[in-house]
Amino acid sequence: MEEFRPRLCQAAAAMGVELSREQQDKLLHYLALFARWNAAYNLSAIRDPAQMLERHIIDSLSVVKLCGAADEPLIDVGSGGGLPGIPLAIIYPDRPITLLDSNGKKTRFLFQVASQLPLPNVTVVNERVEAYQPPQKFAGVVSRAFASVADMVTWCEHLLTEGGRFYAMKGKWPEDELSALAKGIKVEQVHPLSVPGCDADRHLIVLCRE
């Protein structure tokens, strides 16, 4: 995966994300594991490691400065192959990050990543989101391609602290999804994302309780 280091560093710099050599190494190690396990575990429809770098890892790095304070506990719901949770955990090694997914194969992969890199700040949970009762609630809930914004809020609201935030990674502006939000939930901020090498629309929508 060494061939991808220049592209990773170039894209991160374009987004204002500084990567230490250790963080670069961990992101490339993660990419190698993702590519290796993908065939058997169906983590992604993308099979080409170069595209995995662009569409998964670089895309996840676009939100690292937008998902709350670096010391606030965060849960990545429907984490799948660990996106955006693993890149966030690599950038913020002191931030407690929980990766939640109901798919046993995918959580086995996440356990492997967390132990091999290693990422001691990561907790992996194999459970359905609506059934999960965390020992402590989270300051933030992040998801990428997990569900509609309204469903994300409905299914995850019990995970949030009193002043917590939802961070929904989306493509095009999801007007229909936002119009279906329950009363008491408001859109606090919208961040159009500029992802190097990606021409498609990308947004991070931040929601909170009114």
N, C-alpha and C positions, 0 to 999 in steps of 0.2 A: 504493500500500500504506500510505500515511500514516494512513488511517482505522483501521488495526489497531494503531497504536502504543500507544494507551491500554490496550487489552486485553493486549498483550504485557507492558507494564510492570507492570500490575496483577497478572498471573499470576506473573511473575518475583518480585515483591515478596512475594507470598503464600508462595512457596517459599524465601524468604530469599536469592534470587539478585539481586545488585546489577548493573544494566546501565548502563554509561556510554552517553552519546549515540552514540558511535561504534559500540558493540556493538549498540545498538538499530537503527541505520542498516544495519549489516551483516546482521542477522537479517531485517530487512524486505526488503533487497535480495535476499537468498537466497530468501525467500518469493516474491518477484516472479519470479525466474528459475525457481524450481520450478514455479510456476503456468504460466509461458510455455512451458517445455519439456515439461511433462507430457503434453500432447495428442499430441505426436509421439513421445516417448520412453517413454511408459507408466511413469513413475516411481512412480505411485500410483493406486489405484482411486478415490481421492478427487479430485473435480474442483473443488470450491468452495474458494477461497483462505481463507475464514474457518475452514473445517473443517481445512484443511492447517495453519493456525496452531495450532489447538487440539490436533489429534491427532498432529501430527508435531513441530512446533518446541517447543511448550510441554511436550509429553510428554518430549522429549529433554532439556529444561532440568531436568527433575525428578531427573536423575542426575548433574548436573555436579559436585556435591560428594562423590560417592560412588564415583568411578572412579579412586582412587589419587591420588598426589601430583601437584601441578600442573606438575612438571617431568619426570615419568616418561614415557618413550615409550609410546604407546598405539596399538593397531591396531583399527580398526573393520572387522570381518569381515562380508562380505555387506552392504556399506554401502548398496547400492542408490542412492537419491537423496541419500545423505550423512547418514543418521540412525542414531545420534546424533552421528556424527563432526564434521559441519560446525558445529552449535551448540557442541560442546565446544571446537573449535578457535577459535571466535569469542570464547568466554569466557576461554580460556587461550591467548593469542597466542604465548606462549613455549614451549608444550608441543608436542613433535613428535608429530604425529598422522598415521597412515597410513590411507588409505581403500582397502580391497581389495574388488574385485568382479569376477566373471568375465564380466559382461555389458558388451560394448564400448560400447553406446549409453549406458549409465548412467555408465561411467567417462569418456566424452567430456563428459557433463554435469558431472561432478565436476571435471574439468580446467577447464572453463569457469568454474565457481563459484570455484575456488581462484585463478584468474588475474584474474577481474573484481573480487572483493571488496576487495583481494586478501588471500590467506591464505598467507603465505610459510612457515608452519609445517606446511602440509599436503603430503603426498606421496600421489599417486594411483597405484594398481597394478591393472592389468587382467590378472588371473590367477586360476586356481582355487586355493582355499586350500591344498589338499593338495599342490599343486605348488610353491607359493611358498616360496623359501628366502631369507629376508631377510639383508642384510649384517650386521645386528645384531638380536638378539632383543629382545622387548618386555617391559616390566614389566607390561603389562595387555593383555588381549584383551576387547573389548566387542562385543556383538552384540544386535540388536533384530530379533526375528521372523526369524532366520536359519535356525535348525535346532533340533532338540531339544537339551536341555542335554547329554545324553550324546554326541550327534554333534558338538556344538560342541567339547567337550573332546577327543574322539578326533581330529578333523580339525585342531585348532588347537594341540595341545600342543607341537608342534615350534617354535612361534613364541615361546614364553614363556621368559623368563630363569629361573634357578634358583628364585627366590622369588616368581615372578610370580603374577598373579591373573586369573581369568576373571570377567567381569561380564556376566551374562545378564539382559537385560530381558525380562520375561515378564508375561503377564496374570494369570490365576488361578494359584494355587499349583500347580506342576507335579509333583505327587506321583509319578505314574507315571514321568516322565522322570528324576527324581532317584533313584528306586529302580533305574534301569538304569545308573547311573554305574559306571565301571570301578573296580576296587580301586585304592587309592592316591590317589583324589581325594575330597576332603571338602568339604562345605558349611561355609564359614567364617562367613558372615553372611547374614542375610536382611533386606532393607530393604523393608517395605511402603511404597509410594509414594503420596503424596497429590498428585494432579495436579488443579489447579483446573479446574473445568468437566467433569471426567471422573468418572462414577459407577462405572465398571467397576473391577474389581480390577487393581492393577498392583504388580509386585514387581521388585526388583533382587536377584538371587542372586549372591553372591560365593563363588567356589570356588577352592581351592588344592590343591597336592599335600600329601599327609600326610608 
